[in-house]
Amino acid sequence: MLKKKPSPRKSTASDAKNRAKKNGLKARADGMGGAYGGGSGVFSQFEGAKFSNKREWINTPYPADFKKVMSTFDRQELTRKMRWLSVNSGLIRQMVNDNRTYSVGADGRRPHPQTKDANWNRMALEAFLEWANHPCEITGRYNYWEVQGINSSKIDIDGELFNLKTSFTDGRPALQMIESHRVGNVNQPGGVPDGLSDGILFNKFGAVIGYSVIRSDGTSRIIPAQSIMHVYHPEQVSGARAYSPLQHSINNVVDVLEILSLEKVGVKSNGDVVRTITREGGQFAGDIADFEAFGMKPQDYPNGVYNNPNEVGSFVGGKILALAPGEELKSFESQRPNASFNGFIDHVDRDSTLGNTPYEFTVRPDAAGAGMRLVTAKADRGFQMRGAVLDTRLNNQVWAYVIGTFIANGTLPPNDEFHKVAWIGPRRITVDAGREASANQKDISMGLKTLTEHFSELGTSYEIELDQRIADAKLAIDKSKAAGVPLSMVWKPENTSTADIDAAGTAAPTDGFKPL
């Protein structure tokens, strides 16, 4: 009777076991090790996952929910160091200020109501600007455009800022900015409630339902989530708190500051030494040529001068020295700073700016042509992203809160679309204004770009500009008509005939004036 051959599957499994046994390995059916399939440590198929003595072990926890990975200590340490760097590092200050300048600007991100009722839009905008242009923060120190700027800066320094919706004593809507160190798990009445993670209260589904705000006396209270706007760059799915987008540069910037501090001491020390004398002996003697060349004797100087090299400058001047055998006089030339050192600092600074504004934009705008346009475009995309974060997490909610309050107290009439609003940021950056202006004109004339898009890039809106244009035209018409001067003599838009202009103005020419 013939022996039945094993199935290919059994042969394969058996072969794997034999190979593993032969090599001192244990074959596993789950594919986590053995002669076939993947494995851990040195047996991983992925080079990045292998253990190796060629590089240091990366000390970091294994993947888990980010609210557990970033502890309260981690967050506070990052915040502490970033706050120090924000006042001591020019590089950090420049990146923070660039983000604020180009995403918020001096005049802030301005609202543009989007309801179908143009008259209501105008009234709502006037009411909001009246509120925003005056101190609207609970301390009475900042208007809303300054609040926007502070929120942008705090994103870069602390990683986040909390904004509480509140009101003044007279009922007007107000905001209270709460810094990151004011939110945490301390002194909760009755103990820490379930779901509270580093100052943020979650329900069982992971939704935020409250924030633990620390009072000045050290106690805290839970504020409902709908009352607070948590402004930060969203990067994590399971995180509770945020960290500065510049935190990766902390060690680099601290190292550079320390190196430069030591280097400055070295430069000062080098500058203090102008010449050196090399001798066979370790002391100066009065009977050797360097003294005798000037007719000097040891007894002419206080004790210790003639045998102290640091005192050479007191008696060596612009003269010719007669050196004794074995002596050599050299001028000291410092090698600090040098090109290699400067290149090293540039490399570290470049690594610090990566992930934020481009190095060429922040530090050395020496790129040319297409390269600089690419750098500027990348920076502009980052500023637009920061503006979108501010609009989503702050501006839209503030608009709804303020306008909703005005509707509730009768300042504005009701409107079901009151929450619809767009925000216009500062003028977008460019390195070639003439070239882009020409391209804009062609795109608009060909219908590839709307006037709304065009004016939005300039930091304003088509409706605002159109209203102003109409007001300017009406003013010109009224003034020319009152003076009896042909309108075409004071105002003549391009591609418009003189007859059409004068017909629009209906200004009859007076004696001495004839239509052009």
Salt bridges, closest charged atoms under 4 A:
ASP15 OD2 - ARG19 NE 3.05
ASP30 OD2 - ARG28 NH2 2.57
GLU47 OE2 - LYS50 NZ 3.25
GLU77 OE1 - ARG80 NH2 2.99
GLU126 OE2 - ARG122 NH1 3.43
GLU130 OE2 - HIS134 ND1 3.77
ASP156 OD1 - ARG386 NH2 2.81
ASP158 OD2 - ARG83 NH2 2.70
ASP158 OD2 - LYS154 NZ 3.44
GLU160 OE1 - HIS230 NE2 2.75
GLU160 OE2 - ARG241 NH2 2.71
ASP170 OD2 - ARG172 NE 2.76
GLU179 OE2 - LYS154 NZ 2.72
ASP198 OD2 - ARG75 NE 2.74
ASP198 OD1 - ARG241 NH1 3.79
GLU263 OE2 - ARG336 NE 3.22
ASP290 OD2 - ARG279 NH1 2.94
GLU327 OE2 - ARG279 NH1 2.13
GLU328 OE2 - LYS330 NZ 3.51
ASP346 OD2 - ARG364 NH1 2.93
GLU360 OE2 - ARG350 NH1 2.76
ASP366 OD2 - ARG364 NH2 3.44
ASP380 OD2 - ARG428 NH2 2.41
ASP391 OD1 - ARG109 NE 2.94
GLU417 OE2 - LYS116 NZ 2.82
GLU417 OE2 - LYS420 NZ 3.07
GLU457 OE1 - LYS449 NZ 2.87
GLU463 OE1 - HIS112 NE2 3.54
ASP478 OD2 - LYS474 NZ 2.93
